[in-house]
Amino acid sequence: MSEHLNVAVNNEKKSALLIDEKDNVSVALTQINEGENCLVRKGKEEEIIRVLERINFGHKIALTDLEKDAPVLKYGEIIGRMSVPVQKGSWIHNHNMYCERGMRA
C-alpha cells in the first residue's frame, strides 16, 4: 500500500512518495531543498529525515544509509545498486547508482 511522505517547511507542504513499504528510497513529488526536513510515514511509524542535497521532482531520496553495491529498492524490487556509499537523505540517481541490467551486453 502506498504512503505519502510529508514535508512541512515554512508552512509550505512538500511531499515524496513511498511506493512500497520494502523500499529504501522515496520519490520526490516536488523539489526538496538541501537542509529541509522530510516527515516520513511508513505505516503507523514516522521519522524525520534531513535532506542532504537538493532533490528534484521525480528523483529518489535515500531513506537509510546505503553502502557501495547495496541494492536500491523501489516498487519493492531491486532497481539498481549504489556505485558509492551515501547517507540517509541523499539524492539517488544515475550519478551514484548503476543498473546491472543496463551493463549486460
C-alpha positions as CSV (number, residue, x, y, z in Angstrom):
1,M,0.0,0.0,0.0
2,S,1.4,3.4,-0.9
3,E,2.0,6.0,1.8
4,H,2.9,9.7,1.3
5,L,5.9,11.4,2.9
6,N,5.0,14.9,4.0
7,V,7.5,17.8,4.4
8,A,6.5,20.9,6.3
9,V,9.0,23.8,5.9
10,N,7.9,27.5,6.5
11,N,4.3,26.4,6.2
12,E,4.9,25.0,2.7
13,K,3.8,21.4,2.4
14,K,6.1,19.2,0.3
15,S,5.8,15.5,-0.3
16,A,7.5,12.4,-1.5
17,L,6.0,9.1,-2.3
18,L,6.9,5.8,-0.6
19,I,5.7,3.3,-3.2
20,D,6.3,0.0,-1.3
21,E,7.0,-0.5,2.4
22,K,10.1,-2.5,1.5
23,D,11.6,0.4,-0.4
24,N,14.8,2.2,0.8
25,V,14.1,5.2,-1.4
26,S,11.1,7.5,-1.8
27,V,10.2,9.7,-4.8
28,A,10.0,13.5,-4.5
29,L,6.7,14.9,-5.8
30,T,8.1,18.4,-5.6
31,Q,11.6,19.9,-5.3
32,I,13.0,19.5,-1.8
33,N,16.0,21.7,-0.9
34,E,19.2,20.9,1.0
35,G,18.6,21.1,4.7
36,E,14.8,20.7,4.6
37,N,13.2,18.0,6.8
38,C,11.1,15.2,5.5
39,L,8.5,13.7,7.8
40,V,8.5,10.1,6.6
41,R,5.4,7.9,7.3
42,K,5.8,4.2,6.9
43,G,2.6,2.5,8.2
44,K,2.0,4.0,11.6
45,E,5.6,5.0,12.2
46,E,7.0,8.4,11.5
47,E,10.6,9.6,11.1
48,I,12.1,13.0,10.2
49,I,14.9,12.8,7.6
50,R,17.1,15.8,6.8
51,V,17.6,16.2,3.1
52,L,21.3,16.5,2.4
53,E,21.2,17.9,-1.1
54,R,18.5,19.3,-3.4
55,I,16.2,16.6,-4.7
56,N,14.4,17.4,-7.9
57,F,10.8,16.4,-8.7
58,G,10.6,12.7,-9.5
59,H,14.0,11.9,-8.1
60,K,14.8,9.4,-5.3
61,I,15.7,10.2,-1.7
62,A,17.7,7.6,0.4
63,L,15.6,6.6,3.4
64,T,18.6,4.9,5.0
65,D,22.4,4.9,4.7
66,L,23.4,2.8,1.7
67,E,26.8,1.2,1.2
68,K,28.6,0.8,-2.1
69,D,26.9,-2.1,-4.1
70,A,23.9,-2.0,-1.8
71,P,20.6,-2.7,-3.6
72,V,18.3,0.2,-4.3
73,L,14.7,-0.8,-3.6
74,K,11.8,0.9,-5.4
75,Y,8.4,-0.7,-6.2
76,G,9.5,-3.4,-3.7
77,E,12.1,-4.5,-6.2
78,I,15.8,-4.0,-6.8
79,I,16.1,-1.3,-9.4
80,G,19.9,-0.9,-9.2
81,R,22.9,-0.8,-6.8
82,M,24.9,2.0,-5.3
83,S,28.2,2.9,-7.1
84,V,29.3,4.8,-4.0
85,P,28.1,4.9,-0.3
86,V,25.5,7.5,0.6
87,Q,23.9,8.8,3.7
88,K,20.2,8.9,4.6
89,G,18.7,12.0,3.0
90,S,20.9,11.8,-0.1
91,W,19.8,12.2,-3.7
92,I,19.8,8.8,-5.5
93,H,20.1,9.0,-9.3
94,N,22.3,7.7,-12.1
95,H,25.3,9.7,-10.8
96,N,25.6,7.4,-7.8
97,M,23.8,4.2,-8.7
98,Y,24.0,1.7,-11.5
99,C,21.7,-0.9,-13.0
100,E,23.2,-4.3,-13.7
101,R,20.6,-4.9,-16.4
102,G,21.9,-1.9,-18.3
103,M,25.5,-3.2,-18.1
104,R,24.8,-6.5,-19.7
105,A,25.6,-6.8,-23.4
